[in-house]
Amino acid sequence: MELDIAEPLKLTPKKGFGQHFLVQPSAIQAIVGSVLASPATRILEIGPGPGVLTAPLLEDGRPLWAVELDPEAVAVLERRFQGVAGFHLIQGDAVHAALPEGPAFTVAGNLPYNASTAILGRFLVEPVPWERMVFMFQLEVAQRILGRPSTKDYGPLSVLAQLCCRVTRVLKLGPGAFRPAPKVDSAVLLFEPHPGAPALEVRGDLLALLHRSFNHRRKTLANNWQGWLPPEKIRDLLASQGLAPAVRAEAIPPRTWLDLFHALS
């Protein structure tokens, strides 16, 4: 794989778009390899910027749709790839932009720092067809996604992501892997569909329950639910899952959260 990392030096990163362009060849190769290991027949790239991932992904021959918000980056992508068969450019915000229907995508994304959780949330709760996702996050966000019960990183995003996906860390990157260098480390995560994932149509309600339950982390779950459910209903629900009356949201593992949600439903 021959990589062209000269283009990022020509495109001005914009703080308002949360842009940090990946320029480390070994990281580019690792991400591209993970994305292309999918059997999906189409590729979706989120936030391609100047196209450092786009170019090697297109070499595989699968059609690729790129979603980019920055008009300057759009101009660069049009110039670089307008003659490439199978390249499709969507100018818009990946949180809201209309995405193509059809077969499942394998998805790549060096996600903008200021929209990464919103973009991931969309792919978890909306009917976007995907077979795997390989996303770059700030390390702090990646740790929240991978968070384990009874740790400070564990929260609604941890629970939903781990219920819907098998999540593994592909690599960790320091600031020097990017231009401009961010002030934090980053991590690439691989998301694969979990065979026991909750049905797509209930995930929004499940996420709403999680946000209510983690609203005040130091309070018990019963206190966070106070005024929403009768005390006796809360007591019975917790007892039905073998949970103590004073349990906190952060102590409950993902699968038990799904059981609680179904019991509430």
C-alpha positions in Angstrom: 0.0 0.0 0.0 1.5 3.3 -1.1 0.4 6.1 1.1 0.2 9.8 0.1 0.4 12.0 3.3 1.4 15.1 1.5 -2.1 16.4 1.0 -2.7 17.0 4.8 0.1 19.5 4.7 -1.8 21.6 2.2 -5.2 21.7 4.0 -5.6 24.1 6.9 -7.1 22.2 9.9 -10.0 24.1 11.4 -10.5 24.1 15.2 -14.3 24.6 14.7 -14.5 21.3 12.9 -12.4 19.5 15.5 -9.9 18.5 12.8 -6.6 16.7 13.5 -5.4 14.9 10.4 -3.7 11.5 10.7 -0.3 11.5 9.1 1.4 8.4 10.7 1.8 5.8 8.0 1.7 2.7 10.3 -1.6 3.9 11.9 -3.1 4.6 8.5 -2.2 1.1 7.4 -3.6 -0.5 10.5 -6.9 1.3 10.2 -7.3 0.5 6.5 -6.4 -3.1 7.1 -9.0 -3.4 9.8 -11.7 -1.7 7.7 -11.0 -3.9 4.6 -11.0 -7.1 6.6 -14.8 -6.8 6.6 -16.8 -8.8 4.0 -19.2 -5.8 3.5 -19.4 -4.8 -0.2 -19.4 -1.0 0.4 -17.3 1.4 2.4 -18.5 4.5 4.3 -16.0 7.0 5.5 -16.8 9.7 8.1 -14.8 12.9 8.1 -12.2 12.0 5.4 -10.6 15.4 5.5 -7.9 15.5 2.8 -8.3 11.7 2.1 -5.4 10.0 3.7 -7.6 7.0 4.5 -9.8 7.5 1.4 -7.0 6.8 -1.1 -5.9 3.4 0.2 -9.5 2.4 0.9 -10.4 3.1 -2.8 -7.5 0.9 -3.9 -9.5 -2.1 -2.7 -12.1 -1.5 -5.5 -15.2 -1.4 -3.3 -17.5 1.7 -3.8 -16.9 4.3 -1.1 -19.2 7.1 0.2 -17.3 9.9 2.0 -19.2 12.3 4.4 -17.4 15.6 4.9 -18.6 18.9 6.4 -15.6 21.2 5.7 -16.0 22.9 2.3 -12.3 23.2 1.8 -11.8 19.5 2.5 -14.7 18.8 0.1 -12.8 20.7 -2.7 -9.6 18.7 -2.0 -11.5 15.4 -2.2 -13.3 16.4 -5.4 -10.0 17.3 -6.9 -8.3 14.1 -5.8 -11.0 11.5 -6.5 -13.5 12.9 -8.9 -12.3 10.5 -11.7 -12.1 7.4 -9.4 -14.9 4.9 -10.2 -17.0 4.1 -7.1 -16.2 7.3 -5.2 -19.2 9.2 -3.9 -19.0 12.4 -1.9 -21.7 13.6 0.6 -21.2 17.1 1.9 -22.8 17.5 5.3 -22.7 16.8 9.0 -22.3 13.1 9.7 -24.6 13.4 12.7 -27.6 14.3 10.5 -26.6 13.8 6.8 -28.8 11.4 4.8 -26.9 8.2 4.2 -27.4 5.7 1.3 -29.7 2.8 1.9 -28.8 -0.7 0.8 -26.3 -3.4 1.8 -24.2 -3.1 5.0 -21.1 -0.8 5.0 -17.8 -1.3 6.6 -17.2 2.1 8.2 -14.1 4.1 8.8 -13.7 7.4 10.6 -11.1 9.6 12.1 -13.9 11.3 13.9 -13.9 15.0 14.7 -13.3 15.4 18.4 -16.2 17.7 19.0 -18.8 15.3 17.4 -17.4 11.8 18.0 -20.0 10.6 20.6 -22.9 12.0 18.6 -21.7 10.2 15.5 -21.2 6.9 17.3 -24.6 7.4 19.0 -26.3 7.7 15.6 -24.7 4.5 14.3 -25.9 2.7 17.4 -29.5 3.8 17.5 -30.5 4.6 13.9 -31.0 2.1 11.1 -27.7 2.8 9.3 -26.6 -0.6 7.8 -23.1 -1.5 8.9 -21.1 -4.7 9.3 -18.2 -3.2 11.2 -16.9 0.3 12.2 -13.4 1.4 12.8 -13.4 4.8 14.6 -10.7 7.1 16.0 -11.6 8.8 19.3 -9.8 10.9 21.9 -8.4 8.4 24.4 -10.7 9.7 27.1 -13.8 9.0 25.0 -12.5 5.6 24.0 -12.0 4.7 27.7 -15.6 5.7 28.3 -16.8 3.4 25.5 -14.7 0.5 27.0 -15.6 1.4 30.6 -16.2 -1.4 33.0 -18.8 -1.4 35.8 -17.8 0.4 39.1 -15.2 2.6 37.3 -15.3 6.3 36.6 -15.3 5.7 32.9 -18.5 3.5 33.0 -21.7 5.3 31.9 -24.5 5.3 29.3 -22.2 5.2 26.3 -20.3 2.2 27.8 -23.5 0.3 28.4 -25.1 1.0 25.0 -21.9 0.4 23.0 -21.1 -2.9 24.8 -24.7 -4.2 24.5 -24.8 -3.4 20.7 -21.2 -4.3 19.8 -18.1 -6.3 20.5 -15.7 -3.4 21.0 -11.9 -3.9 20.9 -9.0 -1.4 20.8 -7.0 -1.6 17.6 -4.3 0.9 18.6 -3.4 3.9 20.8 -1.8 7.0 19.2 0.1 9.9 20.7 -0.2 13.5 19.5 2.7 13.2 17.1 0.6 10.9 14.8 -1.5 14.0 13.8 -1.3 17.4 12.2 -1.9 19.6 14.1 -0.8 17.6 17.2 -3.7 17.5 19.7 -3.1 17.9 23.4 -4.4 14.4 24.2 -3.8 10.8 23.1 -6.2 9.0 20.8 -7.4 5.5 20.3 -8.8 3.5 17.4 -11.7 1.1 18.3 -13.3 -1.7 16.3 -17.0 -2.2 16.6 -18.6 -5.5 15.4 -22.3 -6.3 15.9 -23.1 -8.2 19.1 -25.2 -11.3 18.4 -27.4 -10.5 21.5 -27.8 -6.8 20.8 -31.1 -5.1 21.7 -33.5 -4.5 18.9 -32.8 -1.3 17.0 -36.3 0.1 17.7 -35.8 0.1 21.5 -32.2 1.5 21.7 -33.3 5.1 21.9 -35.6 4.4 24.9 -32.8 2.3 26.4 -30.4 5.2 26.1 -32.9 7.6 27.6 -33.2 5.2 30.6 -29.5 5.1 31.0 -29.1 8.8 31.0 -31.8 9.1 33.6 -30.2 6.5 35.7 -26.6 7.9 35.6 -27.9 11.5 35.9 -26.4 11.9 39.4 -23.6 9.3 39.7 -23.2 9.4 43.4 -26.9 8.8 44.1 -28.4 5.4 44.2 -30.5 4.2 41.3 -33.6 4.4 43.5 -32.9 8.1 44.1 -32.3 8.9 40.5 -35.7 7.2 39.7 -37.5 9.0 42.5 -40.5 10.8 41.2 -40.5 8.8 38.0 -41.6 5.4 39.5 -43.3 4.6 42.7 -40.9 3.4 45.5 -42.5 0.0 45.7 -42.1 -0.5 41.9 -38.4 0.4 42.1 -37.9 -2.0 45.0 -39.6 -4.8 43.1 -37.7 -4.1 39.9 -34.3 -4.1 41.7 -35.2 -7.3 43.6 -36.2 -9.1 40.4 -32.7 -8.6 39.1 -31.0 -9.5 42.4 -29.9 -5.9 43.0 -29.5 -4.3 46.4 -31.9 -1.4 47.2 -29.0 1.0 47.5 -27.3 -0.1 44.2 -25.8 2.7 42.0 -26.1 2.8 38.3 -22.4 2.5 37.8 -22.4 -0.9 39.5 -24.8 -2.6 37.1 -23.3 -4.6 34.2 -24.6 -4.0 30.7 -26.6 -7.3 30.4 -28.4 -6.5 33.6 -29.3 -3.1 32.3 -31.0 -4.7 29.3 -32.9 -7.0 31.7 -34.0 -4.0 33.8 -35.1 -2.2 30.6 -37.2 -5.2 29.5 -38.7 -5.5 33.0 -39.7 -1.9 32.8 -41.2 -2.3 29.4 
